[in-house]
Amino acid sequence: MKRKSVGERIARYGAAGALAAASSLAFGGCSADSNATKSRVAIGCTLSSDCDSSLVCTFGRCHVACQTSKDCSGGGRCVYTGEDHVCQLEQEAECLHNTDCVAPLACAVDAKCRNQCNGDRDCVTGQKCVSSGVCADPEELGADGNLKVVLAMDPHAPGAGGRPPELDSGTSANAGGGGASSGGTTGSGGASGASGMGGTVGAGGAKPAADPCEPGDGGFAREAAPNDDRQHATHIAIEDATAACIQNGADLDWFEFSAPPTSVQGGFLVVRVSDVAPNASLRVGLSTAADSTEVVSASSASGGGDVTLWIAVSPGVTARAEVAPAYGSDGNSGPYSITAKFLDAVEAGEPNDTRSQATDIAVGSAASGRFFAGHRTSDNPPPADWTDWYRVTLPAGTAVATVGDVAPDTGATVLVTDSTGAPLEAASASATDGADAVSSVT
């Protein structure tokens, strides 16, 4: 799938009134007698000498050095870069794909970027090598000694070129406005974004009655609660695994589930069909409840194969899933289960999509953001939904606004305005996908 159908993402800035960015924003000012200031945590760097004396330059940013995760503030994780042990930055921690992580880190089953391992000796002091082959601090583990599975990813899946990671033995697809934080992947209109997912959140609604495949006259018995069309979709709560059955080659099953209205900007509804009958190949399509146009679909590669797909949605949006035989035949039937998860697209500073909501930042400080916009309908999210605004008060002289660490398949645009919203210079865009967008004003 193509990842960029809403055009280049927009980042806006306003000087002394409103200012803005995306991915990673730094705004610097200088005058004839000013001196360059050294980088603080998370500021871009090339050498450690570019950072404050106590910091280390790695992954292109200034980091706090560590020996264990206890050296990292705010519950941060100590990771090994191949050369140094540093406290992982928030924008480096979350993922859906391996490509969302900075090498040598890999995307683990809890959607976090982690060091890989074969034993505890491969991990930072105090961490354990868990069964999924990654390092984790003991307090991150469940009672079974493992990480909580958010997405059952193959940790070796490339997840590049617009393709989502391979999920177990099934197939997957993704849709919707997605997002990217620095170093992450983005998407819109048929591509998933990445990074920045918080924990799962339960949605309302009673758990539906199971629809097991009970024998009947000439096949399986009729459904106890028919859900063969959109208007009779079975509501399932987030995280509830629901038993269901394709009765015959012409049967359709419809389900619906909602993103929590309390989410600030929305997130990803991830739908997984699993435990499929060995002889059944299923097709799953996702749409929003607001209209009947399918946004994304995927089919199992073979009989019994799982299907996983997701869609980026705005807060409170209800999505619907149609489950059907991949090909019409009474032999292509049997039981399966369906589960929906919600992964919150957490982003510091949100909501800041309008000038009146601009996030305050200081000259010389970096603000990290994420390109994210979720579906309300089957249409692509409008460009305004991708916009982040920031506000800074500038001293006299020349100021440079930079949107950096842009995802490799995304272009950014930066526009500096005054406090009334009037542009001070023409908008500046990335020369190529993944390149910085830089605007200089006096």
ABEGO torsion letter per residue (X at the ends): XBABAAEBBBBBBBBGABBBBBEBBBBBBBBAABBBBBBBBGBBBABAAABBAABBBBGGBBBBBBABAAABBGGBBBBBAGABBBBBBAAAABBABAAABBOABBBBAAGBBBBBBABAAABBBGBBBBAAGBBBBAAABBAAGBBBBABBBBAABAGBGGBBBBBEABBBBBBEBBBBBBGBBBBBGGBBBBEGBBBBBBBBEBBBBBBBBBBBBGEBBBBABBAABAAABBBBBBGBBBBBBBABAABBBBBBBBBBAABAAEEBBBBBBBGBBAABBBBBBBBBAABABBABBBBBABBGBBBBBBBBBBBGBBBBBBBBBABBBAABBEBBBBBBBBBBBBBBGOBAABAAABBBBBBGBBBBBBBBBBBABABBBBAAAABBBBBBBBBBEBBBBBBBGBBAABBBBBBBBBAAGBBABBBBBBABBGBBBBBBBX
